[in-house]
Amino acid sequence: MKLITAIVKPYKLDDVREALDRLGVRGMTVTEVKGYGRQKGHTEIYRGAEYEVNFVPKTRVEVVVADRLADEAVAAIRAAAVTGKIGDGKIFVSSIEAAYRIRTGETGEDAL
Amino acid sequence: MLKLLARAGLSTAAIVVMSAAPAMAAEGKIDPADTAFMIAATTLVLLMTLPGLALFYCGMVRRKNVLATMAQSFAATAVVSLLWFAFGYSLAFRGDGAVFGGLDRVFLAGIGIDSISPLAKTIPEMLFMAYQMTFAVITCALVGGAVADRMKFSAFAMFCALWLLLVYVPSAHWVWGGGFLARLGLIDFAGGTVVHVNAGVAGLVAALIVGARQGYGRENLAPADLSLAVIGAGMLWVGWFGFNGGSALGVGSRAVFAIVATHLSACAGATVWSALEWAKRGKPSVLGLISGAVAGLGAITPASGYVLPWHGALIGALAGAICYFASTALKTRIGYDDSLDVFGVHGVGGALGTLLAGVFATAAVSASATNPGVAGLLEGNAAQLAAQAIGVVVTVAWCAVGTWIALRIVDAVVGLRVSPEQEREGLDVALHGEAMGL
C-alpha cells in the first residue's frame, strides 16, 4: 500500500476530493497547514510595524491506496490541483507497512 | 502599602462619619430628565471599558496574551471602582483646596438619597460619583495598553491603585473639582488632560521603564484577531456619546452639540489617517481606520462641549494626521515600544485637542443664563490658548513624575515585568493558567 501526501492550494481541495472519489478512493485525511516553496509570502503592516510573513496557507491531503492504484491516484490529484501558477504544491508517495480497520479488525487492502 | 492606606482610610472615615459633617447648601434640584440621561451616559461609558476597551486591546495583542489583556480591563474596573468609592471621589470632587481635595465623602459618607453635588446640580450626587467613576476606570485601563504582553497582573492591579490616587485623582481635582487649573480658566469638557494626556504620558513612561517586548523590531508580533479590535472600537465610538455627551451633566443642546462634534471628529480622524496610510503604504488598513477614529475621539474630548460641531471635523482631521505620525514614524524613530500606541493616540491626541479647544472655543456653545460662555482664539481670546497650554504642561509634568513614583513602588513590592520564560510562554498560561485553544 502507498501513502500519498499532497500539499495543494486550499481552494483546490474539493476538486481533488472529487477526482479521487471517481477513482474509487473512499476516504482521506485533510489538514490545514502552512508552508512555502517557490511561492513567497507577503508583508503585513500594523501601524508602524512591518512583518514579513513567509508562510502561505495550504491544505494537506493524505490518502492510502493499494499499490496498483498509486500512479493513477497521483495523476488524478495532479490534474485536479494544477493551475500552472507558482504555489500549486507537491505530491509525495511513501510505503505503508500495515493497515487496520478499527471497527472490524480487517487488515491490509481490505482495511482501505 | 495598601494595608497602611486602608487602615488610614478607615480611621479617617470613622472620624468623619462620627463628627458632624458640615452642612452643604444644596442648591439645585434633581431633574428626572437629566438623571435619566446621566444614568444612560454612565452606562455607555462603562461599556467603553467593559467590553469596549477589553476587545479593542485584546484584538491587537498576540493570541497567547488575549485573555490576560482582557483581564486588565476587568481588573482595572474592579480595583479603581472600589478605591473610587472609598477615597477617589472625595479627594477629586470635594473640598476647596487648590491642590488637594476633601475627605468629607470618604466611603461616600454623607451621600444620601437627596444629596446633590454643587458640581452637578440637577442629578443625584451618587450618580455624579458613579459617572466620574467610569472615567477613572477607563483612564487606568488605558495605560495597560502601552505595556501589553509583558506586565505582571499583580503589578498592573497595584499600579492602578497607586496611579489612581497619585495622578488621576489630583488631576481630576485640579481640572474638574475646583482646583488650580480650573481657577486658571483651563477648559476640558470630558478629559483631554485628565483622561487622555494622563493615560498617554503614563503609558509612555511605563513603556520606557518596563522596556520593549522580547523580539520587538525583529520578530512577528502581529495582532491575534483584528476583528475583535474593530468590535471594540465600535463600542468605544458609540460609548463616547456618553463620554462627551454626558459631560454636559444634563440633557439639552450642549450635550447634543458635544455628541455631534464627537461623531464628526471620529469620522474625520478615520478618514485622514486612512488616506495618509493609503498614500504612504498603498493600502488603507482596517487598523488604520479604527485608530484614526479613536484618535479623533480622543482629540475632540476636551473641546466637545465648547466648540461648534464642524470644528469637531477639523480637530478630528488634524488628530488623524498627527496621531498617525506619532504612532508610526515618531515611535520608530525614537524606538520605544508603546505596544498599543497609548501615547501616540491618546497622549498626543488629548494634548492636541486640549490646545485646539483654546483655539476653537465658541462662547455661544458654553453660554448659559449665568455664564457668558468661553471664547477661544478665533473669537479673539488668546488668553484661553495660554491657559490650555499651561494645563497640558502641568498635566504632563505631574503625570510623568507620579507615574514614575507609582512604577518604582510597584517594582519594589512585586516586580513590574514577567520573566522572559513567562513572556515566551504567553501571559494567558503563565499568569492566569488559561489558554484560548487552537
Interface residues (C-beta under 8 A of the other chain):
Chain A: E44 I45 Y46 R47 G48 A49 Y51 E52 V53
Chain B: M60 N220 L221 A222 P223 R281 K283 S285 L287 G288 S291 S327 T328 A329 K331 T332 D341 G344
